[in-house]
């Protein structure tokens, strides 16, 4: 067994039972059933329910540090609630990985997923210079499968948790001793839906409360999933910025920095209220974009002067943080 991982059944009974109950509750939702049915390629809901009944989360081996942090927190505390949400997201992700690896697709031999746009489709090749992705189940910001522990299956995992919960679940990993506004108990969602912002949003207190009540209450009320951001979610993070700079992520290796001089959603002249709730927010984001472009130009200039052997493709330091092997 990987010493960096620990099976869920290895933690104490009380914490284990609370986690399993929370996971089971989410897996029983309509949005979870429909999401997993898509991964199983439209197989009847009965097949999804059969998987759910046979799925044993307690046998999963997860990050040992995360499980220890969860187990050391008192049920009901802020730390407990934050780590519970993280573990639920991770277990949903792993369930999707398992389902995808069953390879039940009805379309694997009909060419649907192998279709490639013609070379004169300039718009497609501008945004996807390496060609189509190996699966249709992907969150556009979590598609760096070549560096994921489970490869393409992890792409599906990020997509599934986003569909079920409302976004890929992220946290504030900054040190509160170094950053005054760091909040280790803040929960962020990175959504991927039509007419919903592409930016990372911090959950409001009432959204967190609804989620946690659903996960922990003995008799939960109406299911709040998926929880989607609105214009009231004004605390947002630009996904174009390096993870090491924003400090908002779950794993530092989950996203590469965007390429130098690549497409950027902040580069819009007209007011975009879906992604930027206020004009001030949009102007601040555009200022960050200009600063990034300035730094990129400085890096390219250094390359032009011969100060770098290879032309830099990205601006940032994600490559210093490799995923577990």
Backbone bond lengths (Angstrom), bond angles and torsions (degrees), N, CA, C in turn:
res aa  C-N    CA-C-N  psi(-1)  N-CA   C-N-CA  omega(-1)  CA-C   N-CA-C  phi
1 X - - - 1.476 - - 1.524 110.34 -
2 X 1.312 117.22 138.42 1.452 122.61 176.55 1.529 108.85 -61.76
3 X 1.354 116.04 122.10 1.467 119.09 -177.21 1.519 112.03 -65.57
4 X 1.335 116.91 -15.67 1.459 120.00 177.98 1.518 111.62 -84.34
5 X 1.341 116.18 -2.22 1.458 120.64 -179.78 1.516 110.63 -124.31
6 X 1.325 113.89 159.30 1.458 120.81 -177.55 1.522 108.04 -144.65
7 X 1.324 118.90 135.73 1.469 119.67 176.69 1.525 110.02 -70.15
8 X 1.305 115.64 145.86 1.460 119.78 -179.59 1.525 110.45 -59.32
9 X 1.334 117.25 -34.61 1.472 118.44 -179.03 1.530 112.15 -67.97
10 X 1.357 116.56 -6.29 1.447 119.50 178.86 1.516 114.97 -84.47
11 X 1.351 117.67 -8.15 1.456 119.63 178.45 1.530 109.24 -90.62
12 X 1.336 116.75 171.15 1.464 118.92 -175.43 1.528 111.83 -65.40
13 X 1.306 115.50 155.87 1.468 122.16 -171.22 1.517 113.09 -59.58
14 X 1.316 118.37 -42.57 1.456 120.82 -176.74 1.525 111.31 -63.57
15 X 1.331 117.21 -50.23 1.466 120.59 179.32 1.526 111.01 -64.68
16 X 1.323 116.43 -38.71 1.461 119.98 179.13 1.523 110.86 -62.56
17 X 1.311 117.72 -45.83 1.463 121.21 -178.11 1.523 111.88 -64.82
18 X 1.333 116.42 -38.57 1.462 119.67 178.92 1.527 110.83 -66.15
19 X 1.326 116.66 -37.90 1.462 120.32 177.99 1.521 110.97 -68.61
20 X 1.323 117.66 -46.30 1.461 121.04 -178.57 1.531 109.96 -62.56
21 X 1.326 117.26 -39.28 1.460 119.92 178.73 1.522 110.99 -63.37
22 X 1.328 116.81 -42.68 1.457 120.84 179.96 1.528 111.17 -64.28
23 X 1.335 116.63 -44.41 1.465 120.89 179.49 1.525 110.35 -63.78
24 X 1.327 117.07 -45.38 1.467 121.00 -179.47 1.519 111.29 -61.27
25 X 1.299 115.75 -36.65 1.463 120.59 179.95 1.533 110.73 -64.63
26 X 1.327 116.84 -41.33 1.472 120.42 179.15 1.525 110.09 -70.39
27 X 1.331 117.24 -41.65 1.460 120.29 -178.78 1.528 112.41 -63.03
28 X 1.321 117.24 -23.33 1.464 121.43 -178.78 1.520 113.01 -84.64
29 X 1.324 118.26 -3.06 1.470 120.55 -178.24 1.524 111.21 -76.54
30 X 1.315 115.30 157.05 1.468 120.56 178.56 1.526 111.13 -61.62
31 X 1.340 117.13 -40.35 1.465 119.86 -176.53 1.535 110.32 -67.38
32 X 1.337 117.71 -33.53 1.459 119.67 176.65 1.526 110.49 -68.92
33 X 1.336 116.82 -42.63 1.471 120.01 -180.00 1.526 111.01 -62.00
34 X 1.327 116.97 -44.73 1.469 119.36 -178.62 1.525 111.28 -68.02
35 X 1.328 116.98 -36.30 1.463 120.65 179.25 1.519 110.86 -65.66
36 X 1.322 117.14 -47.35 1.458 120.29 -179.28 1.527 111.14 -69.33
37 X 1.332 117.10 -30.40 1.469 119.52 176.23 1.521 110.58 -63.78
38 X 1.329 117.20 -36.63 1.463 120.06 177.16 1.525 110.88 -64.91
39 X 1.329 116.24 -41.29 1.461 118.99 178.70 1.523 110.15 -63.49
40 X 1.343 116.18 -38.02 1.463 120.90 176.78 1.520 111.63 -78.63
41 X 1.340 114.89 5.79 1.464 122.56 173.99 1.520 113.10 66.80
42 X 1.341 114.68 47.83 1.449 118.92 172.29 1.506 115.17 81.07
43 X 1.334 117.73 10.52 1.466 118.79 177.51 1.531 109.63 -62.02
44 X 1.314 118.59 152.30 1.461 120.94 -176.01 1.520 112.40 -54.79
45 X 1.323 114.65 152.52 1.456 120.33 179.61 1.521 111.23 -56.18
46 X 1.327 116.69 -30.01 1.464 119.87 179.02 1.525 110.96 -59.17
47 X 1.345 116.64 -35.33 1.462 120.22 178.77 1.530 110.37 -67.55
48 X 1.335 116.08 -38.40 1.459 119.85 178.19 1.516 109.90 -65.58
49 X 1.318 116.26 -42.34 1.467 119.68 179.59 1.521 111.35 -66.57
50 X 1.324 116.55 -32.25 1.469 119.47 176.30 1.530 109.49 -65.76
51 X 1.335 116.13 -41.95 1.464 119.05 176.92 1.521 110.39 -62.23
52 X 1.332 115.76 -44.06 1.463 119.97 -178.31 1.522 111.30 -61.25
53 X 1.319 116.26 -40.35 1.469 119.31 -178.08 1.526 111.86 -70.67
54 X 1.336 116.66 -27.92 1.466 119.95 -178.86 1.530 112.27 -93.67
55 X 1.317 116.27 -14.96 1.464 120.66 -178.66 1.527 109.88 -69.72
56 X 1.303 116.66 128.09 1.459 122.35 -178.24 1.532 109.62 -118.81
57 X 1.334 116.49 91.43 1.473 119.38 -178.13 1.514 113.17 -56.93
58 X 1.337 116.77 -31.44 1.462 119.37 -176.07 1.523 112.76 -64.51
59 X 1.332 117.22 -17.32 1.465 120.28 179.37 1.524 112.30 -86.23
60 X 1.328 117.49 -11.96 1.461 120.71 179.90 1.525 110.65 -66.76
61 X 1.321 115.55 142.49 1.455 121.36 174.24 1.530 107.82 -102.42
62 X 1.331 115.55 118.11 1.455 121.85 -176.28 1.519 110.37 -118.51
63 X 1.305 114.99 174.21 1.455 121.10 -179.38 1.529 110.48 -54.40
64 X 1.330 115.86 122.26 1.470 120.69 -175.47 1.518 111.85 -63.25
65 X 1.333 117.00 -38.68 1.466 119.56 -178.83 1.525 110.82 -64.34
66 X 1.342 116.24 -39.76 1.456 120.15 178.75 1.529 110.86 -64.71
67 X 1.322 116.67 -45.22 1.466 119.92 179.81 1.531 111.74 -65.26
68 X 1.304 116.81 -39.21 1.471 119.39 178.03 1.530 110.61 -65.36
69 X 1.333 116.33 -39.59 1.464 120.07 178.56 1.525 110.53 -63.34
70 X 1.327 116.24 -41.21 1.462 121.06 178.41 1.524 110.54 -65.36
71 X 1.338 116.49 -46.37 1.454 120.51 -176.42 1.531 112.23 -66.64
72 X 1.330 116.99 -30.03 1.465 120.14 -177.59 1.520 113.06 -82.05
73 X 1.328 117.09 -6.28 1.463 120.54 179.83 1.526 110.54 -93.91
74 X 1.309 115.73 146.20 1.466 120.47 -179.04 1.527 110.21 -79.01
75 X 1.329 118.83 130.69 1.466 120.95 177.14 1.523 111.33 -50.84
76 X 1.319 115.45 130.63 1.458 120.88 -178.22 1.507 113.97 96.80
77 X 1.337 117.91 -16.62 1.464 120.84 179.75 1.530 110.01 -76.28
78 X 1.317 115.88 164.05 1.467 120.13 178.99 1.519 110.46 -62.45
79 X 1.323 116.66 -40.92 1.461 120.14 179.99 1.531 110.50 -62.78
80 X 1.323 117.28 -42.21 1.458 121.79 178.57 1.524 110.70 -60.28
81 X 1.315 116.64 -46.87 1.465 120.66 -177.18 1.525 111.45 -64.58
82 X 1.331 116.33 -41.09 1.469 119.71 -179.27 1.520 111.07 -64.80
83 X 1.342 116.66 -46.97 1.464 119.85 -179.64 1.524 111.68 -69.29
84 X 1.336 117.72 -30.13 1.460 120.08 176.70 1.526 110.10 -63.83
85 X 1.323 117.04 -45.32 1.468 120.31 178.02 1.524 110.24 -60.53
86 X 1.324 116.35 -42.55 1.463 119.61 179.65 1.527 110.94 -62.61
87 X 1.316 117.14 -44.33 1.458 120.10 -179.28 1.525 112.02 -66.63
88 X 1.310 117.91 -38.00 1.464 120.37 177.02 1.524 109.54 -61.24
89 X 1.334 117.16 -44.19 1.461 120.70 178.38 1.525 111.15 -61.65
90 X 1.332 116.56 -42.61 1.459 120.75 -179.43 1.524 111.04 -65.50
91 X 1.329 117.92 -41.88 1.466 120.83 -179.95 1.534 110.73 -66.45
92 X 1.333 117.81 -41.21 1.464 120.22 175.65 1.523 110.66 -59.74
93 X 1.320 114.97 -43.64 1.461 121.27 177.57 1.524 110.35 -57.97
94 X 1.333 117.12 -47.53 1.458 121.06 -178.44 1.529 111.94 -67.23
95 X 1.326 117.04 -34.73 1.468 120.04 176.93 1.527 110.07 -62.67
96 X 1.333 116.81 -40.90 1.461 120.61 178.19 1.525 110.86 -65.93
97 X 1.326 117.01 -37.64 1.466 121.37 176.62 1.529 109.94 -59.79
98 X 1.326 116.73 -46.68 1.460 121.34 179.97 1.527 110.77 -61.40
99 X 1.323 116.43 -46.03 1.466 120.44 -179.71 1.522 111.65 -61.45
100 X 1.327 116.26 -45.62 1.462 119.94 -178.78 1.524 110.51 -62.53
101 X 1.310 116.98 -38.74 1.462 120.34 -178.35 1.527 113.53 -73.58
102 X 1.348 116.67 -8.75 1.463 119.17 172.82 1.522 111.26 -68.29
103 X 1.356 115.64 -22.31 1.468 121.80 174.88 1.524 111.99 57.29
104 X 1.340 115.47 53.70 1.472 119.61 -179.83 1.521 112.94 -96.37
105 X 1.327 117.63 7.08 1.465 120.79 -173.16 1.523 112.81 -53.32
106 X 1.321 114.92 131.80 1.465 120.56 176.47 1.524 111.17 -80.75
107 X 1.360 116.93 -8.51 1.464 120.77 -174.47 1.518 113.01 -111.10
108 X 1.334 117.67 10.57 1.464 118.34 -173.25 1.525 112.99 -69.45
109 X 1.349 117.64 -15.12 1.455 119.50 -179.50 1.532 113.28 -116.81
110 X 1.340 117.70 6.32 1.461 118.01 -176.55 1.520 113.46 -104.07
111 X 1.323 117.95 4.76 1.455 120.85 173.35 1.508 116.22 84.62
112 X 1.339 118.19 -2.48 1.467 119.77 -176.82 1.519 111.25 -61.70
113 X 1.324 116.95 -46.74 1.462 119.41 -177.06 1.523 112.81 -82.38
114 X 1.350 117.60 -6.84 1.457 120.52 179.38 1.520 112.40 -100.14
115 X 1.339 118.08 0.40 1.457 120.85 -177.84 1.518 110.78 -63.05
116 X 1.328 116.39 136.65 1.465 122.38 179.92 1.523 108.38 -124.80
117 X 1.343 118.58 128.67 1.460 120.98 178.57 1.520 111.29 -63.12
118 X 1.320 117.88 154.15 1.467 120.30 178.70 1.529 111.22 -64.29
119 X 1.318 116.09 155.74 1.461 121.24 -176.26 1.523 112.99 -65.46
120 X 1.351 117.53 -19.88 1.465 119.08 179.55 1.533 112.28 -86.62
121 X 1.330 117.22 5.28 1.467 121.21 174.43 1.530 107.35 -82.88
122 X 1.334 114.56 79.15 1.469 120.36 -171.94 1.517 112.59 -60.41
123 X 1.335 117.74 -37.47 1.453 120.49 -177.54 1.527 110.63 -63.96
124 X 1.350 116.29 -45.05 1.464 119.38 179.86 1.517 110.79 -61.47
125 X 1.324 117.18 -49.08 1.456 120.17 -174.66 1.522 112.26 -71.42
126 X 1.337 116.99 -20.37 1.467 119.41 174.11 1.523 110.09 -68.63
127 X 1.333 115.92 -43.51 1.460 120.24 -178.72 1.528 112.30 -83.01
128 X 1.349 117.22 -26.50 1.468 120.60 -178.06 1.528 109.35 -129.65
129 X 1.343 117.37 70.62 1.474 120.26 -175.51 1.521 113.29 -63.87
130 X 1.331 117.89 -21.76 1.466 121.00 179.99 1.521 112.68 -93.61
131 X 1.334 116.62 6.55 1.450 120.20 178.31 1.514 112.83 92.54
132 X 1.338 117.64 -178.82 1.473 121.61 -178.31 1.526 111.86 -63.79
133 X 1.322 114.76 154.73 1.460 119.70 176.55 1.528 110.02 -78.55
134 X 1.331 117.32 158.29 1.468 120.38 -175.82 1.523 114.78 -75.86
135 X 1.318 118.58 -2.13 1.461 120.98 175.83 1.524 109.03 -147.70
136 X 1.313 115.93 150.87 1.457 120.89 176.67 1.519 111.66 -80.72
137 X 1.316 116.75 -14.40 1.472 121.19 -179.08 1.524 109.10 -90.04
138 X 1.305 115.95 91.88 1.458 118.73 -177.93 1.512 110.58 -151.14
139 X 1.304 114.43 144.89 1.459 122.86 168.51 1.522 104.82 -92.77
140 X 1.337 118.99 126.23 1.469 120.01 -171.52 1.520 115.22 -58.05
141 X 1.326 117.79 -21.42 1.465 120.14 -179.17 1.522 112.59 -96.62
142 X 1.339 117.29 -1.53 1.463 121.13 -177.89 1.524 108.80 -131.33
143 X 1.314 114.87 66.05 1.459 120.33 -173.13 1.526 112.88 -130.19
144 X 1.313 117.10 18.72 1.470 121.12 -179.35 1.523 110.13 -87.58
145 X 1.326 114.91 59.92 1.463 121.25 -169.42 1.518 113.08 -63.37
146 X 1.335 117.38 -24.99 1.460 118.81 -177.88 1.535 112.49 -66.04
147 X 1.327 117.04 -16.09 1.459 119.52 178.87 1.534 112.73 -112.74
148 X 1.326 116.98 6.56 1.463 120.02 179.73 1.537 110.69 -87.42
149 X 1.322 117.65 145.57 1.477 120.51 179.54 1.519 113.42 -56.20
150 X 1.349 117.01 -37.07 1.466 121.28 -179.32 1.520 112.55 -106.62
151 X 1.318 116.48 16.47 1.455 120.41 175.69 1.520 113.11 59.50
152 X 1.325 115.50 -134.89 1.462 121.79 -176.63 1.531 111.20 -58.72
153 X 1.321 117.38 -34.30 1.467 120.89 -178.47 1.525 111.39 -59.24
154 X 1.336 118.00 -32.18 1.461 120.06 177.47 1.525 111.51 -69.79
155 X 1.336 117.58 -30.79 1.468 119.67 172.85 1.523 109.44 -57.53
156 X 1.331 115.44 -45.01 1.460 121.08 -179.93 1.525 109.81 -64.95
157 X 1.322 116.56 -37.83 1.459 120.49 179.07 1.523 112.42 -61.45
158 X 1.326 116.83 -44.80 1.464 119.74 178.35 1.531 110.47 -64.36
159 X 1.327 116.16 -40.89 1.463 120.23 179.11 1.525 110.28 -61.65
160 X 1.330 116.79 -43.55 1.462 120.92 -176.48 1.523 111.50 -65.96
161 X 1.326 117.87 -46.90 1.467 118.75 -179.21 1.516 110.91 -63.91
162 X 1.338 116.55 -33.86 1.462 119.42 177.52 1.519 111.15 -66.45
163 X 1.347 116.92 -42.20 1.458 120.76 179.71 1.526 111.11 -64.70
164 X 1.317 117.05 -40.60 1.463 121.01 -173.75 1.523 111.77 -79.18
165 X 1.313 116.91 -49.13 1.464 120.63 -173.95 1.523 112.80 -87.32
166 X 1.329 117.12 -29.76 1.463 121.28 -177.69 1.506 112.63 122.44
167 X 1.316 117.05 -9.61 1.452 121.87 178.65 1.512 109.80 175.54
168 X 1.323 116.13 161.44 1.457 119.68 170.82 1.527 106.91 -64.46
169 X 1.325 116.69 132.85 1.462 120.94 -171.62 1.529 110.23 -89.56
170 X 1.333 114.71 123.54 1.462 122.21 -175.78 1.521 110.28 -126.02
171 X 1.336 115.17 166.28 1.459 120.11 -176.33 1.525 110.36 -140.33
172 X 1.310 115.28 165.58 1.463 121.89 178.46 1.528 107.40 -87.52
173 X 1.324 116.14 106.07 1.463 121.16 -177.41 1.533 112.07 -95.84
174 X 1.309 117.96 7.52 1.458 120.10 179.57 1.531 110.42 -72.62
175 X 1.318 115.72 155.63 1.457 120.96 177.96 1.524 109.22 -84.52
176 X 1.335 116.62 124.65 1.462 119.24 -179.50 1.518 111.36 -69.06
177 X 1.330 117.49 -16.01 1.468 119.74 177.25 1.521 111.48 -78.73
178 X 1.341 116.08 -18.20 1.462 120.78 -179.36 1.513 112.97 -108.96
179 X 1.332 117.33 -22.48 1.467 121.79 -176.91 1.516 109.21 -127.74
180 X 1.322 116.34 118.65 1.467 120.96 -172.27 1.520 112.70 -62.03
181 X 1.345 118.03 -36.09 1.462 119.75 -174.93 1.520 113.07 -96.60
182 X 1.323 118.00 12.02 1.462 120.27 177.51 1.528 110.00 -65.69
183 X 1.337 116.04 140.91 1.466 121.15 -179.13 1.519 108.36 -139.27
184 X 1.331 117.29 99.17 1.459 121.38 -175.65 1.518 113.14 -65.05
185 X 1.331 118.31 -14.65 1.458 121.34 -179.27 1.532 112.81 -101.37
186 X 1.322 116.87 1.29 1.464 119.79 176.24 1.524 109.51 -71.28
187 X 1.326 116.62 144.35 1.459 122.51 178.50 1.523 108.25 -120.37
188 X 1.319 115.63 130.35 1.462 121.86 -179.03 1.523 109.78 -117.32
189 X 1.329 115.52 143.79 1.459 121.50 173.29 1.521 108.59 -116.22
190 X 1.334 115.79 138.20 1.463 121.01 173.76 1.524 107.73 -112.32
191 X 1.333 117.58 96.06 1.467 120.96 -171.57 1.526 112.87 -78.15
192 X 1.326 114.06 168.78 1.462 121.74 175.11 1.516 108.33 -154.48
193 X 1.328 114.95 81.13 1.463 121.42 -179.80 1.522 109.45 -145.12
194 X 1.317 116.03 155.51 1.448 119.80 176.00 1.522 111.54 -63.06
195 X 1.325 116.29 140.92 1.463 124.08 178.07 1.527 112.44 64.23
196 X 1.338 117.06 18.13 1.463 123.09 176.00 1.528 107.14 -121.61
197 X 1.307 116.42 144.82 1.456 120.10 -177.84 1.522 113.03 -55.93
198 X 1.331 115.48 149.26 1.459 120.85 174.92 1.525 110.74 -88.71
199 X 1.331 117.29 -6.70 1.464 121.18 -175.87 1.533 111.40 -84.55
200 X 1.316 115.06 160.23 1.460 122.30 178.98 1.527 108.63 -79.07
201 X 1.330 116.79 131.22 1.463 121.41 -175.80 1.522 111.24 -121.64
202 X 1.332 115.38 136.24 1.460 118.82 173.85 1.517 108.85 -81.82
203 X 1.324 116.57 133.69 1.455 120.36 179.62 1.525 110.27 -65.61
204 X 1.321 115.28 141.53 1.456 120.98 173.54 1.523 108.87 -74.83
205 X 1.316 116.26 162.27 1.457 119.87 -177.25 1.525 111.86 -60.05
206 X 1.332 117.60 -39.44 1.467 118.28 -179.44 1.524 111.15 -70.95
207 X 1.332 118.21 -27.73 1.463 120.75 175.57 1.525 110.94 -71.19
208 X 1.324 116.09 -43.26 1.469 120.10 175.80 1.523 110.69 -61.13
209 X 1.315 115.98 -42.43 1.460 120.61 -178.15 1.528 110.44 -63.10
210 X 1.335 117.06 -43.76 1.463 120.43 179.39 1.524 111.06 -62.85
211 X 1.326 116.70 -41.84 1.462 120.90 179.09 1.519 110.91 -64.06
212 X 1.317 116.23 -48.15 1.463 120.02 -176.66 1.523 112.33 -68.47
213 X 1.314 117.38 -36.10 1.459 119.30 176.50 1.527 110.93 -63.51
214 X 1.324 115.54 -38.54 1.462 119.35 178.62 1.525 110.66 -66.13
215 X 1.325 117.18 -37.23 1.461 121.16 -177.37 1.521 113.17 -77.89
216 X 1.335 116.84 -30.34 1.463 119.04 -168.93 1.527 115.79 -116.20
217 X 1.334 119.13 -19.88 1.466 120.44 -175.02 1.528 111.21 -66.23
218 X 1.317 115.91 145.39 1.467 120.07 176.87 1.529 110.89 -65.53
219 X 1.321 115.39 -34.70 1.466 120.85 177.73 1.526 108.05 -132.49
220 X 1.329 117.81 81.46 1.468 120.43 -176.25 1.512 112.34 -65.50
221 X 1.325 114.86 151.70 1.459 120.21 177.47 1.515 110.49 -84.91
222 X 1.309 116.01 -143.23 1.462 121.95 -177.53 1.526 111.05 -65.05
223 X 1.317 115.80 140.18 1.461 120.82 179.61 1.526 109.96 -66.68
224 X 1.343 119.03 127.16 1.463 120.88 -178.88 1.530 113.38 -90.71
225 X 1.329 117.58 -0.71 1.462 120.98 -172.82 1.525 112.25 -85.36
226 X 1.315 116.55 144.00 1.463 127.40 -5.77 1.529 111.34 -78.37
227 X 1.318 116.43 149.44 1.465 121.88 176.78 1.525 107.68 -93.53
228 X 1.312 116.20 114.57 1.465 121.22 -174.99 1.524 110.71 -110.84
229 X 1.324 117.35 141.99 1.465 120.16 179.84 1.523 111.77 -69.11
230 X 1.316 114.84 151.15 1.466 121.75 175.23 1.519 107.58 -124.30
231 X 1.333 116.16 -174.75 1.462 118.23 178.72 1.520 112.01 -68.99
232 X 1.351 116.58 -8.35 1.462 119.35 175.37 1.524 112.38 -79.01
233 X 1.316 116.73 -18.53 1.470 120.65 176.48 1.531 108.77 -81.11
234 X 1.294 115.14 78.03 1.469 120.13 -174.07 1.521 113.67 -84.92
235 X 1.322 117.63 -16.98 1.473 120.54 177.81 1.526 107.12 -83.71
236 X 1.331 115.43 102.41 1.459 120.38 -174.81 1.526 110.77 -129.70
237 X 1.321 114.43 155.08 1.454 122.43 -178.86 1.525 108.91 -120.93
238 X 1.318 116.61 137.10 1.463 120.97 176.88 1.524 109.38 -76.63
239 X 1.330 119.22 118.16 1.471 119.81 178.84 1.522 112.59 -69.20
240 X 1.344 116.79 -13.91 1.462 120.18 178.05 1.534 112.43 -70.77
241 X 1.330 116.46 -19.60 1.457 119.94 -178.28 1.533 110.99 -80.73
242 X 1.339 118.66 147.80 1.468 121.40 -179.96 1.529 112.09 -57.98
243 X 1.317 116.66 140.92 1.459 120.73 179.52 1.521 111.51 -59.94
244 X 1.324 115.83 -37.36 1.449 119.24 179.78 1.513 113.08 -65.53
245 X 1.333 116.52 -21.51 1.463 121.08 178.55 1.520 111.29 -86.47
246 X 1.333 117.49 -45.87 1.468 120.22 -178.18 1.527 111.69 -76.22
247 X 1.335 116.74 -34.04 1.463 120.33 -177.34 1.513 114.07 75.70
248 X 1.331 117.59 8.51 1.463 121.54 -178.14 1.525 108.90 -107.25
249 X 1.321 116.13 106.76 1.461 121.47 -179.74 1.527 108.16 -169.34
250 X 1.330 116.14 174.45 1.468 120.01 171.30 1.522 109.28 -103.36
251 X 1.327 115.36 -49.08 1.463 121.78 173.13 1.519 107.93 -125.21
252 X 1.312 117.30 135.68 1.454 120.42 -174.32 1.521 112.46 -63.38
253 X 1.344 117.30 -20.85 1.465 120.98 -177.36 1.536 113.20 -94.87
254 X 1.322 117.90 6.76 1.471 119.43 -172.81 1.524 113.72 -72.06
255 X 1.333 117.06 -23.03 1.470 120.23 179.93 1.520 109.81 -141.52
256 X 1.318 116.17 132.43 1.455 120.24 169.13 1.534 109.15 -74.44
257 X 1.311 116.06 156.12 1.452 118.54 171.22 1.522 108.97 -68.08
258 X 1.339 117.87 145.59 1.466 119.82 176.83 1.526 110.70 -60.37
259 X 1.329 117.47 153.99 1.466 120.15 -178.41 1.521 112.32 -66.74
260 X 1.307 115.11 155.02 1.463 120.35 177.09 1.525 109.73 -59.09
261 X 1.312 115.20 132.46 1.469 123.38 178.78 1.530 111.99 60.45
262 X 1.347 116.26 27.84 1.454 119.88 178.14 1.515 111.91 -84.43
263 X 1.334 117.42 177.69 1.470 120.99 178.28 1.519 110.85 -58.07
264 X 1.331 116.04 144.83 1.461 120.25 -177.87 1.522 108.94 -144.00
265 X 1.348 116.20 121.98 1.455 121.27 -177.14 1.513 114.40 -66.00
266 X 1.315 117.82 -11.96 1.467 120.80 179.49 1.520 112.68 -83.79
267 X 1.333 115.83 -9.78 1.464 120.86 -175.02 1.524 110.75 -87.54
268 X 1.333 115.48 65.85 1.471 121.18 -177.86 1.523 109.02 -130.56
269 X 1.317 115.03 131.90 1.459 119.20 -176.64 1.527 111.92 -79.12
270 X 1.338 116.92 -40.75 1.462 120.13 -177.18 1.528 110.55 -81.85
271 X 1.326 115.40 159.84 1.463 120.38 179.46 1.526 110.44 -68.07
272 X 1.313 116.17 131.01 1.459 123.06 -177.64 1.521 107.85 -119.78
273 X 1.334 116.41 92.17 1.457 120.18 -174.01 1.529 112.91 -74.59
274 X 1.334 117.97 -20.79 1.457 119.53 177.99 1.530 110.18 -65.98
275 X 1.326 116.27 -43.56 1.453 120.51 -176.59 1.527 114.10 -96.75
276 X 1.337 115.88 -23.90 1.465 120.31 -178.65 1.525 108.36 -131.54
277 X 1.328 117.23 97.93 1.467 121.22 -172.48 1.524 114.65 -57.71
278 X 1.324 117.01 -27.75 1.464 120.57 -179.54 1.525 109.45 -130.30
279 X 1.320 114.93 158.96 1.466 119.53 176.96 1.533 110.43 -63.75
280 X 1.324 116.15 -37.45 1.466 120.09 179.70 1.527 110.81 -62.90
281 X 1.338 116.45 -38.45 1.458 121.03 178.73 1.519 110.37 -63.35
282 X 1.329 116.82 -43.37 1.460 120.48 -179.19 1.532 110.99 -67.45
283 X 1.310 117.33 -41.01 1.467 120.43 178.97 1.526 110.64 -64.11
284 X 1.338 116.93 -39.06 1.464 120.13 178.64 1.528 110.61 -65.31
285 X 1.347 116.41 -39.72 1.464 120.19 178.50 1.522 110.53 -65.88
286 X 1.324 117.22 -39.88 1.462 120.37 178.62 1.525 111.23 -66.54
287 X 1.316 116.77 -32.61 1.462 120.32 175.55 1.528 110.36 -65.10
288 X 1.334 116.48 -40.74 1.461 119.67 177.10 1.526 110.92 -64.43
289 X 1.340 116.18 -36.76 1.458 120.22 177.22 1.525 110.73 -63.61
290 X 1.333 117.58 -44.91 1.466 120.31 179.89 1.524 110.94 -61.86
291 X 1.334 116.29 -39.82 1.456 120.28 178.45 1.529 110.68 -64.39
292 X 1.313 116.12 -40.51 1.471 119.85 178.40 1.521 110.33 -63.70
293 X 1.325 116.92 -45.82 1.461 120.16 179.50 1.535 111.28 -61.49
294 X 1.319 116.23 -36.50 1.458 120.33 178.21 1.532 110.31 -64.22
295 X 1.329 116.55 -44.38 1.464 120.19 179.53 1.525 111.00 -66.94
296 X 1.340 116.27 -37.53 1.462 119.43 177.53 1.525 110.43 -62.56
297 X 1.337 115.91 -41.75 1.462 120.19 179.10 1.524 110.76 -62.54
298 X 1.320 116.77 -37.91 1.462 120.59 178.82 1.525 110.92 -65.36
299 X 1.346 116.28 -40.30 1.465 120.38 178.83 1.525 110.35 -65.23
300 X 1.340 117.10 -44.12 1.460 120.52 179.51 1.516 111.68 -66.13
301 X 1.336 116.78 -35.16 1.456 120.49 177.38 1.528 110.67 -64.86
302 X 1.327 115.61 -39.08 1.462 119.61 177.60 1.522 110.39 -64.05
303 X 1.319 116.64 -38.60 1.465 120.61 175.97 1.529 110.11 -63.84
304 X 1.341 116.38 -42.52 1.460 120.56 179.44 1.516 112.91 -62.50
305 X 1.324 116.76 -29.15 1.472 120.64 179.11 1.520 112.02 -84.36
306 X 1.330 116.26 1.38 1.447 119.54 179.19 1.511 114.96 83.48
307 X 1.331 116.73 13.82 1.464 120.11 -178.96 1.523 112.14 -82.27
308 X 1.341 116.82 -9.67 1.456 122.43 176.48 1.514 108.69 -128.43
309 X 1.337 115.66 139.80 1.461 119.24 -178.61 1.518 111.84 -74.84
310 X 1.354 116.87 -40.98 1.464 121.49 -178.55 1.520 110.12 -112.91
311 X 1.323 115.14 144.39 1.459 119.51 177.18 1.521 109.24 -67.52
312 X 1.327 118.98 125.21 1.468 120.65 -179.62 1.527 110.89 -69.20
313 X 1.325 114.81 137.50 1.468 120.70 178.98 1.521 112.11 -97.48
314 X 1.335 116.71 -29.04 1.461 120.85 179.97 1.511 109.14 -131.28
315 X 1.304 115.95 160.74 1.456 121.05 174.99 1.512 108.04 -111.60
316 X 1.326 117.37 113.67 1.462 120.29 -177.92 1.511 110.07 146.67
317 X 1.333 116.21 -174.13 1.456 120.01 -175.01 1.510 114.38 -130.48
318 X 1.388 116.92 30.48 1.457 118.47 -177.23 1.524 112.03 -60.67
319 X 1.376 116.00 -30.01 1.458 118.56 -174.33 1.525 112.97 -65.92
320 X 1.325 116.90 -13.03 1.460 120.80 177.75 1.533 111.27 -76.86
321 X 1.327 116.26 -10.88 1.466 120.49 -174.87 1.516 108.96 -119.98
322 X 1.313 117.19 93.95 1.461 120.99 -177.55 1.522 110.50 -88.13
323 X 1.343 116.83 150.87 1.468 120.05 176.50 1.516 109.61 -73.35
324 X 1.328 117.42 164.15 1.477 119.71 178.32 1.512 110.45 -64.34
325 X 1.308 116.58 142.79 1.472 120.98 179.71 1.522 110.65 -87.22
